[in-house]
Amino acid sequence: MTTVNIHEAKTHLSRLIERVSDGEEIVIAKSGKPVARLVPYVPSRVPRQPGSMRDRIKVADDFDAPPPTDLLAIPHCTTQGLSDPSAGSIAEALLYRSCVT
C-alpha cells in the first residue's frame, strides 16, 4: 500500500488511477495523516431485483398517522398504561420499545 500527499494525488491522479485499476491500494494523506483510500472498484455480484421483498414486509394501515395526543402528553418515559405493543398502534409500539430498551 502506497501513501501519497494530497498535492501529489492531485498532480498525478491519472497515474494513481492506473495503479489502482491494476489492483494496488493508495492512501492519500494530509499533513502525514491518512484521510482517504483509493481502492479498485468492485461491482456488486448480484443485481438488485425491484419488488423482491413483496409480501415479506407488512406495513400497518396507520404507519403514517400522527401519534395519539395522550401519548404526546407523557412528560417522561413510562410504560404505565401502555398495552402489549403487538396489540396497539405503531406509535404506541414505538413508544413502548423506546421506554423498555
Secondary structure by P-SEA (a helix, b strand, c coil): cccccaaaaaacaaaaaaaaaabbbbbbbccccccbbbbccccccccccccccccccccccccccccccccccccccccccccccccccaaaaaaaaaaac
